[in-house]
């Protein structure tokens, strides 16, 4: 894919992120791309697009539309990923992106075969890093610390060694670092 087309696609994704009523998705997308650049020197175009579009139109699929608890969360996350991948597929088709690239982006966004696909693992690392760096304080607020530590343990298990090394370098606040230290036993 030529650089001009890739830039136009990223701009279209960013325009849509800018429509997020909560105003968080544009910053999330930039942070995802920033972590990708740190993790891989030459990522594929499909991975660049999938990382930038990871939360594409997520505000259209509110978590509150699903039951509380872990099972409700997992259903919401799977449904959001499927719908986001479909919407990005439509966006890529509108830019005349070939079918193979479109399907690859969608597969990455849905995090298929994480344990066997290094690009899916890289995308997962980026998402975990953004969570740890930017979202953990808001997420932890009002939750029982023991529960947050359990979630951080699951997050840590999903990360590659490269992602974990990067996590250790993150400039996170003291309370977040304390929770993470409890979770991973530093």
C-alpha positions as CSV (number, residue, x, y, z in Angstrom):
1,X,0.0,0.0,0.0
2,X,1.4,3.4,-0.8
3,X,2.1,5.9,2.0
4,X,-0.5,8.4,0.6
5,X,-3.3,5.8,0.8
6,X,-2.2,4.7,4.3
7,X,-2.2,8.3,5.4
8,X,-5.7,8.9,4.0
9,X,-7.0,5.8,5.8
10,X,-5.5,6.9,9.1
11,X,-7.0,10.4,8.6
12,X,-10.4,8.9,8.0
13,X,-10.1,6.8,11.1
14,X,-9.0,9.8,13.1
15,X,-11.9,11.9,11.8
16,X,-14.3,9.2,13.0
17,X,-12.5,9.0,16.4
18,X,-13.0,12.7,16.8
19,X,-16.7,12.2,16.8
20,X,-16.5,10.2,20.1
21,X,-18.9,12.1,22.5
22,X,-16.7,11.3,25.5
23,X,-13.6,12.6,23.6
24,X,-11.3,9.7,24.5
25,X,-11.0,7.6,21.3
26,X,-8.7,10.0,19.4
27,X,-6.2,10.0,22.3
28,X,-6.5,6.2,22.6
29,X,-5.8,5.7,18.9
30,X,-2.7,8.0,19.0
31,X,-1.4,6.2,22.1
32,X,-2.0,2.8,20.4
33,X,0.0,4.0,17.4
34,X,2.8,5.4,19.6
35,X,3.2,2.0,21.4
36,X,3.2,0.2,18.0
37,X,6.1,2.4,16.9
38,X,8.0,1.6,20.0
39,X,7.3,-2.2,19.8
40,X,8.0,-2.7,16.0
41,X,10.4,-0.9,13.8
42,X,8.5,-1.7,10.6
43,X,4.9,-2.9,11.2
44,X,2.8,-4.0,8.3
45,X,0.2,-1.6,6.9
46,X,-2.6,-4.0,8.1
47,X,-1.2,-3.8,11.6
48,X,-0.9,0.0,11.5
49,X,-4.5,0.3,10.5
50,X,-5.8,-2.3,13.0
51,X,-3.9,-0.6,15.8
52,X,-5.2,2.8,14.9
53,X,-8.8,1.6,14.5
54,X,-8.8,-0.7,17.6
55,X,-11.7,1.2,19.2
56,X,-13.4,2.3,16.0
57,X,-16.8,3.7,16.8
58,X,-16.8,2.0,20.2
59,X,-19.1,4.6,21.6
60,X,-21.9,3.1,19.5
61,X,-21.7,-0.1,21.5
62,X,-22.0,0.9,25.1
63,X,-20.9,-1.6,27.8
64,X,-24.1,-0.8,29.6
65,X,-26.1,-2.6,26.9
66,X,-24.8,-5.9,28.2
67,X,-25.2,-7.7,31.5
68,X,-22.8,-6.8,34.4
69,X,-19.9,-9.1,35.3
70,X,-17.2,-10.9,33.4
71,X,-19.5,-12.8,31.1
72,X,-21.4,-9.7,30.1
73,X,-18.0,-7.9,29.6
74,X,-16.7,-10.7,27.4
75,X,-19.9,-10.7,25.3
76,X,-19.7,-6.9,24.9
77,X,-16.1,-7.0,23.9
78,X,-16.6,-9.7,21.3
79,X,-19.7,-8.0,19.8
80,X,-17.9,-4.6,19.8
81,X,-14.8,-6.1,18.1
82,X,-17.0,-7.7,15.4
83,X,-19.0,-4.6,14.7
84,X,-15.8,-2.4,14.7
85,X,-14.1,-4.8,12.3
86,X,-17.1,-4.6,10.0
87,X,-17.2,-0.8,10.1
88,X,-13.5,-0.6,9.3
89,X,-13.9,-3.1,6.5
90,X,-16.5,-0.7,5.0
91,X,-14.1,2.2,5.4
92,X,-11.3,0.3,3.7
93,X,-13.6,-0.7,0.9
94,X,-14.4,2.9,0.4
95,X,-10.7,3.6,-0.1
96,X,-10.4,0.7,-2.6
97,X,-8.2,-1.4,-0.3
98,X,-7.9,-5.0,-1.6
99,X,-9.9,-7.7,0.0
100,X,-6.9,-9.6,1.4
101,X,-5.7,-6.5,3.3
102,X,-9.2,-5.7,4.5
103,X,-9.7,-9.2,5.9
104,X,-6.3,-9.1,7.5
105,X,-7.1,-5.8,9.3
106,X,-10.4,-7.3,10.5
107,X,-8.7,-10.4,11.7
108,X,-6.2,-8.4,13.7
109,X,-8.9,-6.2,15.1
110,X,-10.8,-9.2,16.3
111,X,-7.6,-10.5,17.9
112,X,-7.8,-13.9,16.2
113,X,-5.0,-16.4,17.0
114,X,-3.2,-14.2,19.4
115,X,-0.9,-17.0,20.6
116,X,0.1,-18.0,17.1
117,X,0.1,-14.6,15.3
118,X,2.8,-12.2,16.3
119,X,0.9,-9.2,14.8
120,X,-2.2,-10.0,16.9
121,X,0.1,-10.3,20.0
122,X,1.6,-6.9,19.1
123,X,-1.8,-5.3,18.9
124,X,-2.7,-6.9,22.2
125,X,0.5,-5.5,23.8
126,X,-0.4,-2.0,22.5
127,X,-3.9,-2.3,24.0
128,X,-2.5,-3.5,27.4
129,X,0.1,-0.8,27.4
130,X,-2.5,2.0,26.8
131,X,-4.7,0.5,29.6
132,X,-1.8,0.5,32.0
133,X,-0.5,3.9,31.0
134,X,-3.7,5.9,30.5
135,X,-6.7,4.1,31.7
136,X,-5.7,2.3,34.9
137,X,-6.3,5.2,37.4
138,X,-9.9,5.8,36.1
139,X,-10.5,2.0,36.0
140,X,-9.3,1.4,39.5
141,X,-11.2,4.3,41.0
142,X,-14.1,3.0,43.0
143,X,-13.1,-0.7,42.5
144,X,-11.9,-3.0,45.2
145,X,-8.1,-3.1,45.0
146,X,-8.1,-6.9,45.2
147,X,-10.3,-7.1,42.1
148,X,-8.1,-4.6,40.2
149,X,-5.1,-6.8,41.0
150,X,-6.8,-9.8,39.6
151,X,-7.6,-8.0,36.4
152,X,-4.0,-6.7,36.1
153,X,-2.8,-10.3,36.5
154,X,-4.9,-11.3,33.5
155,X,-3.7,-8.3,31.6
156,X,0.0,-9.2,32.3
157,X,-0.6,-12.8,31.2
158,X,-1.9,-11.6,27.8
159,X,1.3,-9.6,27.2
160,X,4.5,-10.7,25.4
161,X,7.9,-10.4,27.0
162,X,8.5,-7.4,24.8
163,X,5.3,-5.8,25.9
164,X,6.1,-6.5,29.5
165,X,9.5,-4.9,29.2
166,X,7.8,-1.8,27.7
167,X,5.3,-1.8,30.6
168,X,8.1,-1.6,33.1
169,X,9.2,1.7,31.4
170,X,5.8,3.4,31.5
171,X,5.4,6.6,33.4
172,X,2.5,5.5,35.6
173,X,1.4,7.1,38.8
174,X,2.4,5.6,42.2
175,X,-1.0,4.0,43.1
176,X,-1.1,2.3,39.6
177,X,2.4,1.1,40.0
178,X,1.6,-0.3,43.5
179,X,-1.4,-2.3,42.0
180,X,0.7,-3.5,39.2
181,X,3.5,-4.6,41.5
182,X,1.0,-6.6,43.6
183,X,-0.3,-8.2,40.4
184,X,3.0,-9.3,39.0
185,X,5.0,-9.8,42.1
186,X,7.9,-7.4,41.5
